[in-house]
Amino acid sequence: MADRTVRFCAACGNPVEERLAFGRVRPICPRCGWIYFADPKVAAGVLVVHEDKVLLVRRAIEPMQGRWSLPAGFVDAGEDPQEAARREALEETGLEVEITGLLEVYSGREHPAGADIVLVYSARLGGGQLRAADDAAEAAFFGEEELPEIAFEATRLSLAAWRRQRKDR
């Protein structure tokens, strides 16, 4: 995990030391015993299929600016991951979606600012007007033969699952 270096105790402000704790070397405060545990970053996204086409957004920001991905983003602390997926779809595409199931859980951070865990939900359209917003430059539906350049592995794997489902019909 590519965390920033923790130099001071969050509880008392004392400089921390690197020590073995719970099977790993972690920043620990020698004064009060506070231990820093790096929490994983979690993202949630949706695979929306409408009229045999999948919804994608073109990234307006780095990383992977200009490439396409599923509507997705980070889950806020205390937020239900399904609600985060719905929120991200609305923010990035203007579309309301209904979660129909969990498609897959992916792990492994692709870049320093990325998620460690990505939850991808299957979803269907529930309303709204298609328009790109937030950190999406464009939003569009694509058929299997017209998919654009894809940004992230979770999107590539989700699209592969979509292709398999189409062939199984």
N, C-alpha and C positions, 0 to 999 in steps of 0.2 A: 504494500500500500504506500502511496506517495504522500504521506502526511507532512505538513510543515513541522519543523522541529519544535517541540515543547520545551521551553527553557525555565518556566516559572510555574509554581503551584497555583492552580485555580482557586484553592481554598484559602491559602495564607500568603501567597506572593513570594515565598521563599524559592531560591533556585532549586531545581530538581536535579536528581542524579539518575543515571541509567543503571537499573538493577534488574536481576531476574525475578519475575513475579508471575505466577500462573502460567508457567511454561514458556515465557517470552521475556526478552529484555524490554523494559518499559520505563518511562519517566516516573520516578517516585520522589516524593518530598521527604527529605530526611528529618524535617521538623515535625510535620503533622501526620505523615504516613499516607497522604493522598496519592492515588495511583491513576495515571492517565491510561484509559482504555480508548483506543481509536474505534469509533463506531463506523460501520459500513454505510456508504451512501447508497440509497435505494431510489430507483426510478420506476415509473409505471407508464405504460403506453398502450395503445389500442391498435388492433388490426381490424379495420372496418372494410367490409366488402359490400358493394352496392352495384347491382346489375353486372355481376361477374368482374368487377374492377375493384382494386384496392386503393385506399386513401393514403397518400403520402404528402409530406411537406418538404419543400426545399429550404435548407438551413440558411438563415440570414447572417449567422454568426459563426465564428470558429468555436470548436474545431469542426472540420469538415464543411466549412462554408461552401454553399453552392451545390452540395450533394443532397440527396433525398433520404428521408427516414420516416418511420412511423411517427404519428403525433405522440409525443412522450415528454416527460420531464421528471424532476425530482419530487419525491414524496416529502411533504413537510412533516415535521415532528408532530405526532398526535393525529395525523390525517390518515383516513382509511385509504389504502392503495387504490381501490376501485374508484373512489371519489377523486383521487389525484389523477387517474387516467382520464376520467370524464372531464375534469377541469382542464387538463392539458389539451384535450381534443377541442374543447370549446375555445380556449384561448388562442390556439394556433390555427384553427380552421373555421371558426364560427359555427360549427356543427355540434348539436347535442347528440350524444350517443348513449345507447343502452348496452351495458356489459352483459354478455351472454355466457361467458365462461372464462376460465384461465387457460390461455393457450400454452404458455411455457414460462419457466423461470430460468433466466440466464445469469451466469456469474463470470466475473473476470473484468477488471477495469481496463478499458481500451486506451485511455489517455488520462493524464493527471487530474483533469477536472471532471472526469466521468464517474459513473455509478459503478459500484461493486456488484450490485444485484439489480437486474432489470426484470420486472414482472410485465408480461405482455398478455393483455386480455383480448379475447374475441369480442367484437361489438357490432351492433347494427345502428343504422341511422335512426334518430329520434326526432329530428327537426333542425331548424336553423338555416342559415344561408351560407354557402361555401364562400369563404374569403380568408386570405392569409393575414395573420396578425401575430403579435408578440414577437417571437424569434424565428418566425417562418416568413420567407420572402414570397413563397407561392404555396398553394395547396391545390391538389388535383387528384383525380382518380385515374388509375392506369390498369390496362389489361396486361395479362401475362406476357405478351409479346412486345410490349412497349415500355417496359420498366426502365427508368432512368438510372444514372449512376448512384449507387447506394452508399450511404455514409457509414453505418455501423453494423457490426456482426449480428447484434440482436435483430436488426431489421432484416438482414440477409437470411438468417435462420428462420425467422417468422414467415418471410415470403416463401421459403422452401417448404415450410409446413402447409402454407396456403396452396401451393402448387400440388402437393401430395393429396390434400383433401379434394381438390378439383378432379384429380385423376381417379380417385376412389369412388366418385359419384357414378 
